[in-house]
Every structure is written in structure tokens, then in C-alpha cells.
Amino acid sequence: MNTSCPYFAGLNYLPLRKEFSKIEKKYISNTPKEILVMLGAGDLHTSQLIKIIETAKKYPNLQYTIITGIAMSSHNQTMLQNAAMGFKNIILLQNIQNVTEYMQKADIAISGGGNTLFEFARCGIPAISISTDYDSTHASHQEHYCQAFQNANTSIYLGHNTNWTAEELQKLMQRLIENKEQRTAMSKACQKLIDGKATPKIIKHILQSYVKK
């Protein structure tokens, strides 16, 4: 009896949500206008988001949309709202359903190092990434993701947890704003890296394995 089992791994077999299967090629504008910030769902991102808001205040001509998840407490959500108060270019949203629409409209992303980084890449959005420790069992996996995506030229890795400054973020943001050529190259690398067709590939292999039996 043949007991061998084939393994298929890597980004070609990374399933994303259904809405990411039909993403058009990203148009790169001469002057970025929309910045989308998605670090993750919970309170542990609050201090990171406060620093991002401080940077956003220095770019009144850029629209910053910050999306938090259901795990963000009302207390911390209020802290973010207070930090952004009086600045019309900063919008705070929580636990929204049409995330893909916001991603496709973005010119530049500030992304956490988890699944969101993969989704931004699928949409062709140049990103600045920030990794986070969720717990002792996930102490460095986001760092590996962020570094790997930077090596693939799809994003720029800012730093881990809060080990970065608002000034460092501002410098990276300014570099991307001023360099359309870099943003274009990053966008092309993004959609080349993740094609959004993992689910049909997985189904095909499963069906083929049954046919062989």
C-alpha cells in the first residue's frame, strides 16, 4: 500500500477570504491621498495607533482611515478618538464588514504583521508593516512575516511592538509619498507574490487525490 502523502505549502496555497479572489490590478496615483491603517483587533495596538495618529496630524492633505477590530475595548477606542479629535483627516472605524473596499481604495497601508499584510499584498497596496507579540506562543512569527515581505519588496518593515518612533514612521511615509516609482514596483511585487487563487488550487489537488484512489 502506498502511504506517501504529498505536501503543498507556500503562498501559492494560502487561502484568503472569497472577496480577495477577484481583485483588479492596482492603479498607482502620482500623489497618494488615502492611507489605510490596520494593525489588528485588540487593545495591545493602542500605543502603536497613538503614535500613528501623531504622524497623521503632520499630513493634513492625506486622509488617514484607521480600522480597529471588535476586540478593541470602548475605553481604548475612546482614547484613540480623543487623540484624533479636531483633525478632519483622521477617521476611526471599528469592526466594519466591507474591509476589502477600503483596502482597494488605499494608496499606502500601515499594516500589522498578520493576515492583513497578506491581504494588502493581494490588493497591490504598498505597505509599512509593524509586528506585534500576541502571546508567548506567538512571540516572533509576525517579525518573520514582516521581514519576508520586505525581502520580497512588497512592504517596508518599521519595527516590532513599539520599538519605533513617530519620526521613523514619518520618514518612511515621506519616502513612499515622494517616490511613485518605488510604490509602483512594490505594488507589482505584491500582486505577483499572492495571486488570490489558492482555494481553487487546493480544491483541484483534493479532487485529484480522490480520482487517483
JOQUIWO-V290762 format. One record per helix or strand. SS is the DSSP state (~ for helix, > for strand). FROM is the first residue (numbers start at 1). TO is the last residue. Records with the same first field share a line. If there is no record, write none. Layout:
SS=FROM-TO ; FROM-TO
This chain:
~=11-13 ; 18-20 ; 43-56 ; 74-84 ; 99-105 ; 115-123 ; 136-138 ; 141-151 ; 166-178 ; 180-193 ; 198-212
>=34-38 ; 63-68 ; 90-94 ; 108-112 ; 126-131 ; 155-160
